Amino acid sequence: MDNLIQENKNLMREDLKKSFAEVLKVTLGIVKKRGTETYDYIKVQRIDQRTCKWVIEKRSRPNMIGLRFEEQVLQPLIKDLRKCFPWYGTSVGTPETGHFRIDAAYLLRIALNNLLEQFNSCSIESTQLDEFIQRFLDSFEQPTIELKIVAPIVNLTLSGASTVLAEDQWQIRQMTDDELTELYGRRIVLPGSMGDFSVQRCAFITKINTRVTTTNDAGPLPSEPFVELNQMLQRIELAFRTFKSGPIGIQGQWISSTDNNPLIPGTTSRRHLDYIPLGAYELCPDEVHDFLKHYRLLKAVHHPALEMACQRLAIAGVRSDPRDKIIDSAIGMEAILLGGKDQGELRYRFSMNYASLFEKPEERMEKFREARDIYDIRSKLVHGSELSDISIGKRKFSLKDAALHVTETLRSLVKRLLRDSNPNLYFGDDYWKSRILGLSQQSQELRVSNDMVDQCGDPAGFPADK
């Protein structure tokens, strides 16, 4: 019985190939008879990664605008399509790229575009046409489609052409000339142009498998791999912004099938709406290991207070107003230093808890004053006070420099907690009291892994817990 069913499917498939070939030949003949009826378009292509050179050239192709398909020509093809594909006449696609109504006219337009793209001619040999139709129809038989996701990263430079950030599922690297052309060339932009389509050289790149669905399916929600991918992108962006200073972020996502599947015409783009200011963010080869370690540590964070501190640090990194930088960074510090149930004397506890992270008594006094000044500056800004000369501890700052100083103070605090073998203990009700009182039992529970300290470093010079 199974053999008979398969044999019947094969016969229907052969009928479909014949009817599809006949309609394509008729249509190619119509396009060819138009002769000089072409339309011009501009091709923008990246040709030199080293010199960032692009070329813009005028091209032409047969004009299919207004091309109509006669009903009597399409009827045999429609009949065979209905036999072979139950989804014919519905909207088919993937949850990530959208759905498109699949009918004979739609399939013919996609096939003609692919043919002209591949051969750039209406004169195609029968064997070439048969091979093309075989590949074209095979793509409809697959229950899943492999998608390539490219997410350009704004302002990122990887010094050294071979520098690559890679995990099991993804990599961040410089894009090839072909990838840059695919993303930006068709949008007719110039290198370095501003706005939504500014050209970025480095990108997050990965592949996922997703299911083919129809709009008749119950709730075509994004696939689990795509949901996980977006969560991963958010973590990577957070890791960049908390690892070191500099404006950086994800420009968007460009999604395409890896085999030009006709169910996914072209490339689907999803813009990210975050504003990312002008600037530079360079990652050197000797920082790659430390960054990947930082990313893995950040990925393991589950405490809401530490999450809040990291998010505030990330937001502060792309703020253009220094006052906003200070407010966000101070809030991030509060999330760490004012944890627990005790909510009295916030200013005093904020300063004392920060000072307790340092060993020498004179250093603790200096850090106490710095934290107290940061808390006061944040309070004045929140309540609308104007600030001119700003003092933090023994040093004076302009508003802009003070914002950078407070942001880096939060960054050092976040990195200290990430390095710790159990950062959740920092948010216990008695941690800060025990630390201030010098209780040894608490100190032993919070021993820092020496290999993490060696790999990540400590920009603020915090001493490790003994």
C-alpha positions, 0 to 999 in steps of 0.5 A: 500500500505504501508503495502505491501511495508513493508511486501515485505521489511521484506521478502527480509530481511529474505532472506538476513539473510538466505543467509548470515547465509549459507555463514557464516556457509560454511566459518566457516567450511573452517576455522575450517578444517584448524585446527592448521592453526593459527596466533599469535599476541600480546595483550597489556592490561592495568590492573591497573590504580593505578600502571600503570601496563600493561601486554603483552601476546601472543595469537592465533586465526584462520588464515584467511589470504589468505581466498578466497570466491568462486563466486558460494557461494557468488552469492545468498548473493550478489543478496539479498544484492543488493535487500535490500541495494541500496548502495551495491557496492559503498563506504560507511562510514562517513565523519569523519572516511572515506569510504570503498567499501562495497561488499559481501567479505568485509562484510564477513571478517568484520562479521568473525572478529567480530564473532571470537572476540566475541566467539573466536571459529569456533563452534557457535550455530545456535541461537547465529549465528542468533542473531549475523546476526540480529544485524549485518544487523540492523546496516546498516539500520540506517541513522546516527551513534553515534561516540565516540571521545577520544582526549588524552591530553599530560602532563595533570594530574588531581590530585584526581581520581574523578576529572572531567572537564565537560560541557554539551557536553563533559568531561575531565577525567582519562581514564579507563583501557579498554579505555587505552587498546583500544587506546594504547594496540593494538599499542604495546607500553610501558607506558611512551614511547616517540614518537607519541604513548606516553601513556597519562592518561587523555583525552577529551571524547565526543559523536556525531551523524553523517550521513552515506554517500556514495562517490556518495553523493555530497561533503561528507564534515565533519558533522556540529557536527564534525566541532563544535567539532574541534573548541571546542577542539581548544578552550579547548587547548587554555584555558589550555595554557592560564590558567596557565603555563606548556606544554600541548596540544591535542595528536590527536583524536581516533574515533570509533562507540559506537556499533561496526558498521561494516561500521566503521571498527576499530578505526580511528585516526587523529594525531595532528602535534603540538610539545609539549615538555616534562613536567607536567601540573597538575590541582588540584580539587580546580582549576576546577571551575576557569578553567571552568570559564576561558574556558567560558570567552575565548569562548566568545572572538571575538575581533581579537586583544585579539584573537591574544594575547591569541594565542601568549600566547598559542604558547609561552607556548610550545616553547622550545627556550627562545628567541621565548618565549619572542618574542611571549609574547611581540607580544601578549602584543603589540596586547593589548597595541598598539591597535587603529589607532595611530601607532606613538611612539610605544615603548613609547605607549607600556610602558605608556599604560601598566603602566596606568593599575596600580594605585600608581604613584611609581608603574606606574613608575616601570611598565613603565620601565619594559614594556619599557625593554620588548619592547627593549628585543623583538626588539633586539631578532627580529634583531638577537642581542645576550643577556646575562644579561637581566634587566627588571625594577629593576631585572636581569634575565637569558634568560630562566627566562626572558622568563618565566617572560614575558610570565606570564606578558602576561598571567596576561594581558590576564586574566585581559581583559577576566575578564572585562565585555566588553573587546572590549573597550580596543581596542578603539582609545581613551581608552588608552588616556582616561585612562592615563588622568584619565577620569572618564567616561571611567573608569565607562564604564569599571567596572569589575564584582566583582564576576569574580575577586573573582572567577578568581583571578589576578596573576599580582595584577592588580587593578580593574577599579573603 
